[in-house]
């Protein structure tokens, strides 16, 4: 075979994505906070963009020569589609996990059970534990040095109020005697709430017992043997504490009244409120038919318009080709961003509406009616690609009468081959296991085999290991652990 240079003509197809299309796709996965940041940066970078509603003078018709056609300057993001349509993306558009097929950057499930993770909004103005302690430490300190060390210790406390840094390290870092650090720690431990500054659970409970004037030798022994309390070793504890049944029950009740994490009463770092993207409420029409009203939360919708008056003013002053080119580029960018945000909102609404349709039973009757649902099911129903649905449901929240839920929560695997033949949602099974364990007779604790039998009678055909896995996932102990816990609860 001869070797030498030659020319070949080949024909091939490839997916070419413009930077604007790539950015439009990425906008789908952004959270409310990220969108707000993105819009803020765009407002700073583009003088033709402004926030707010369209002004009255901009709505008035202007001469065609002075009023540009905004849509004509807008790049086509969906391959020739209508700008009013929701944005869909084609396979291969961006990075994909080839092992899982998940296109989103992070696929977060919804842990928990019952009515699922109801995300209550928390105020970012809540007083932090450190702020609360700082207001008390001055008057409680005998001198300035002790106050300084105490403030340093306050800064080392975790959100529960515990001190994990050794006193020797604090003394070395501040170049002070360890005795001074111990004195400062005593000051911190005297502050409200009682128990802060403790270095262990036992010390935290001991501080609260001392505050309540209940730290006698018997209570001291009980607090020093918390591992036996956890195991439910009642006979052993009564013996080493030298108390009878009545005294032990009283001590146990007192111990339960203490707070093991006193610092959690206060806010830690300022928390971000969860603002839902979609609002859902039940409605009834004039004929008595029940349905759903699904709306986008207008508080999360960026309001951007093109300042046409300013565009006309700038265009009149553009005297050279370079200035006119820059102005045209800014106009195109502004129109693209407005269109991209509009398509993002339409896509979110379209996906959310299908989720509500698929999970109608959940919104009507609760988690027991949560159906198995996959991204592909929703994608096929709304004729979009799976990757689009994955991006839309990332970091997006829906608010309904049952609470606020991440859209990812409604996608659960099917297990158990339920009576309807399609299986049951894993969350529904967990909810049923929790209900059975909560209602069990303390004298007849349900074993995993018994739970399997009861669930099978309700149409959940599960293996014993599956029941055990779900039980542990929702924080329910084994039958032995529950028997001990309920025995102790009965004594309290």
N, C-alpha and C positions, 0 to 999 in steps of 0.2 A: 504493500500500500504506500503510495507516494505521500510524502510529507511536504506541506507548503501552505502559504497563505491563500485563503479563498473567501469569498463572500457568500453567505447563506441568507435567505429570506424566510423568516418563520412568523407564523401567526399564532398569537396566544391571547388569553383573556386574563385580566387581573382586576382586583378590587382596588380602586384608587379613592382614597378618602381625603377630602380637603381638611385643612386644620379647623375650619368652622364646623364641619360635620362631626369631627372628633370631639370638639368642645361641646357641641349640642348633646352628644351621647353621654359625655361625662356629667353634664348638668343633671341628668336623670337621677344619678346616684347621690347627689349632694343633699345634705340635711338643710333644715331651715337656716341654721346659723351660718353654714358654709355659703348658701345662696346669698344671704345678707352681706357677707364679706365680699363675695364675688361682685355683687351689684355695686357695693360701695367703691370698689376699686375701678369698676367701669365708669362710674360717675366722675371720678377724679381724672381718668384718662381721656374721656371724650367730652368736649365742651358742648356737643350737640344734644347730649342726653340730660334729662332732668327728671327728678323724682316728683311724683304727685299726679293728680288728675290732669286730663287735657284741658287747657285753658279755653275760655270762651272765644278769645280772639283767634285761637288756632283752629277752632271749629268752623269759622267763617270761611266762605269760599274766597279764594284769591285768584288773581289772574294766573293762567296756566304757566306763563313764563316765569312767574315769581314763586309758584308753589309746586315743588317737585313731587312726582308720584313716588310716594314712599315705597310701595310694594315693588316697583320696577327696580329699585336699587337694592332690594333684598336678595342675598344669595340663596339659591335653591338648596335646601338641606336634605330633602327627602327624595332626591332623584327624580324630580319632576312632579312630585305630589303637590297637593293643595296645602297651602300654609295653615288652613283651618283644621287639618287632620292631626291626630295624635302622632307623635314621633315613634317610629319603629326602627330597629336596627337589624342588619343582616348578619348571619354567622360569619365569623372571621373578622368582624369589624375591629374589635379590640382584643386585649389579652383574655384568654380563657383557660381555666384549669382543666386540662385534658383528662385528668383522672376522675374528677367529679362532674364535669360539665357545667359547673357553676361559674357564671360570668361576673358575679358581683365581687367586690373587693373583700367582703366579709359576710358570711351567711350566719347571722345570729339567730338562734332559736329562742323560744320563750320558755324559760324554765318555770317551775312552779306548778300549781294545780288549783283547783277550785275555779274561781272566776278569772284566773290567770294573772299576769303581772299588771295589776291596775296601777298605773304610774301617776300618783298624785303630784300635783304641782307644789313645789316647795318654794318659799320665799327666799330670795338671795339676801334679804336684809336680816335674817335670823341672826341673833347674837351668837358668836362663836364661843366655844369653851374657853379659849385663851383670853378673849376679851372679857368674859365674865370673871375669870380669876384675876386678871390684871387690875380690875377695879377694887379688889379686896386686899391684894397683897401688901399695899403700902401701910395701911393701918395695922395689919397683923404682924409686920416685921419689927423687931426690936431696934434695928440699926440699918444704915444705908447699905453696908456690905451684904448683910443677910437678904435685904430686899433685892439687891442686884442678882445674887445667886438664885433666889427664888424665882425671879422673872426668867432667868435663863432656864431653869428647870421646867417652868410652865411651857416654854417654847419647845421642849423636848417631849411633851406628853403626846400620846396618840389620841385618836378621836374618841376612844373609850375612856380616856383619862388615866391610862397606865403609863408608868415610866419604865422603859426598857434599857436605858443607858446605865451602866454601872456607875455608882457614886465615885469610884476611884478614877474613872475616865473623866467625869465632870471636874473633879478636883484637879487633875492633871491639866485639862484644857484651860481652866480658869486660873491655874497657879495659886490655888488656895488650899488650906488644910482640909482633909476629908471631914473633920469634925464640923467645919463651917458649912460644908455641903449638907451634912446630916441635919444640922440645925435649920437650914433653909428648907430642906425637904419636910421637916416637921411643920414648918409654917405653911407650906403648900397643902399638906395633908389636913390642916386645920380649917381650910377654906371650904366654902360651899360649891358644889355638892360634896357631901361626905363620901370619902372613898377615892377621890382623885389623888394622884401621886403615888398610888399603891404600885408595888412591883410584882404582885401576884394576886390571884383571885382570893387566896386565903387572907392576905393582908388587907385587901379591899373590904372583904366582909368583916374582918376583925375591927377595922376602923369604924364601920357602921354600927357594929355591936357595942363598941365602947361609947359611941355617941348616944346610943339608946340606953346606956347603963345596963347592958345585958351580957357583958363580957366576963362572966364568972368562969371558974375552972372547968365546969362541965361544957359550957359553950366553946371555950378555948380548945378543948379536946375534939369537939365535934367539927370545928372549923379546920383544925389541923388534919382531919381525916376525911376530907371531901371526896377522895377517891372511893372510900367505903360507902359514902352517901350515894354516889353515882351508881354503885353496884347493888344498892338496896340491901346491904348487910345489916339489917335492923338489929338482930340479936347481938352481933359483935359490937355494934355501936353502943347499945344500951349497957353492955357489960363494961366497956372501957370508959364510958362516961359516968358510970355508977348512978344511973337513973332508972326509974320505973317507966311503964308504958305511958302514963299520963304526962310525966315530965318530958319524956322524949318527944311525944307528939307536940307539946308546946314549944320545945326548942326547935323542932323541925319547921313548925309554922312560922316562928320568928325568923329563922334563916331564910325561908322563902320570901319573906317580906323585904329583904335587902336587895339592892340593885347591883348586879355584877358588873355593869358597864355604866357607871354614873355619868360619864362624859357624853354619852349619846343623847342626853336631854337637850344638848345644844348643837347648833350647826357647826360643821367643820369649816372647810373652805366654802365660799359661796357656791351654791348649787345652781345649775341651769334648769329652768322650768321646761317641762316637756310641753311644747305647743303643738297640738294636733294639726295635721295637714288637711284631714278630711273630717267633716262633721256629719253624723248620721242620726236621724231621729225617725221614729215611727209616725206615720200619718194615716188618716182614714178619710176616704173621699166621701162625696155626698151620698153614694149608694151603699156606704158601709163597708166597702172593701179596704182591707188594710194593706199598706205598702211602706216604702221607705223614701225619705227625702235625703238625698246625698248631695252635699255641697262641699266645695273647697273652702277652707278657712281663709277669709279675705285678709285676715291679719298677717298671714304668711305669704300673701301674693305680692311680689315686687311690683310697684307702680312706676313704670318708666314710660316717658314719651319723648319724642324728638322735638326739640325747640325750633320750630320752623321759622319763627321770626328771626332768631339769631342766625339760622342757616342762610336766610335771604340776605341778612346784613353782612355776613362774612363773605358770601359769594359776590356781592357787589364790590367788596374791597379786594377780592382776589385778582391781581393784575398780571400774574404770570402762570405758566403751565404747572410749575411745581406746587404753588399754593392751591390751584384748582384741583390738582390730583390729590393733595392731602385732604382737602375738604370733602371730596367725593369718597375717599376711603373712610373718613370718619362717619359720613352719612350711611355708608353701606354697613359699617360695623354696628352703628346704633340700631338700624333697622333689623339687622340679623339678630342682635341680642333680644330685642323686643319679641321677634317671632319665635326665637328659641325658648324663651321663658313661657310664652303662650302655649307652645306645643308641649312643653314639660307639664304644665298644669292640666292640659287636656288628657295627656297620657296617664297621669296620676289618677284623675277622675275615672277614666275608662277602666283601668285595672281595679280600682277600689270598688266600682259598681259591680264588676263580675265577682269579686271576692264576697261581697254582701249577698249576691245572688246564690253563690255556691254554699255559703255558710248561713243561710237563712235561719236554720234551726237554732244555731248558737245565739243569734241576736234576739230570737223570740223566747227561747227556753233555757239557755245557759250552756255551760261547757259540756254537759252530758250529751248535747246534740252536735258537738263539733265533729265535722266529717273529715275523713282523710282527704287531703288536697295537695296537689303538686303544682309546681310552676308550669309544667307542660299543660296541665288541664286548663288552667286559666289562659295560657298563651293561645292554645288552639281555639278556645271559645271566643276570644276577641280578635283572632287572626293576627297575632303578633308573634315575634320570636321569643323564645324562653328567656334569652338574655335581657330583653327589654323589661320583662316582668320582674326579673331578678333585680335589676337596677332600680326600678320604680319602687319596689317594696323595701329597699334598704334605707334605713334611717327615716322612714315615714310612719306617721302615727294616725290612727283613726279614733275618734271619740264618739262613744255611743252611751246609752243609758247604763250600760254595765261597766263603764270605765273607759280608760284610754289604753289602747293596745297598739303595739307595733304591727305593721302589716305582715311581717314575717311570721307572727304568731299563728296566723290562720293556715299556715302550711304545715301539716303534720302527716306523719306516716300512718298507714292503716295497719292494724293488727287484729288478730283474733277472729277474723271471718264472721262478723256479726250476723244477725238474723236476716238483714236485708241483702246479704251476699257481698257487700262491698267492704266489709271490715269496719272497725271502729277506730276513731282517732286515739292516738296514744294519750293525749291529754284527757280525753273522756274516760279512758281506762284508769288513769291515775286518780282522777276525781272520784271514781267509784270505789277504788281501793281505800282512799282516804276516808270516804264516808263509812265504809264497812268497819274500818279500824276504830273510827271515832265512836261508833255506835255499839261496839262489842261489850259484852258483859265482863267486868273486871275479873270475875271468877271463871270465865270461859273465854280466854284469849284465843283469837283465831290464828291457827297455824297457816303457813303458806299453802299447804295442801287443802285446808278448809277454804281459804280464799279462792283457790283455783276452782273448787267445787261450786262455791256460791256464784262466782263470776260466770261459770259455764251455764248455770241455771238462768242467768240473765242474758245469755247469748254471746258472751265473750269466751271464745275458745282459746285459752292461753296455756302455755307450758308453765310449770312451776318456777323455773329459772327466770322466766319473763316477769312473772308476778313479783318475785324477789327483787329483780332489778328495778322495776318501777317503784316498789315500796321503798327501797333504799334511796332512789332518786328524789323522792318527795320528802325525805327526812323522817320516815317512820321506821322505828327499830324492829328487831326481831320479836317473836312472840315472848321469848324469855325477857328481853329488855322491857317490853311493854308491861309484862306482868309485874316486874319489880317497880316500875315507875307508877303504875296505878295502885300498887300496894302502899307505896309511900304517900301518894296523893290521898288515899283513903284515911291514912293516919293523921294527915294535916287537917 
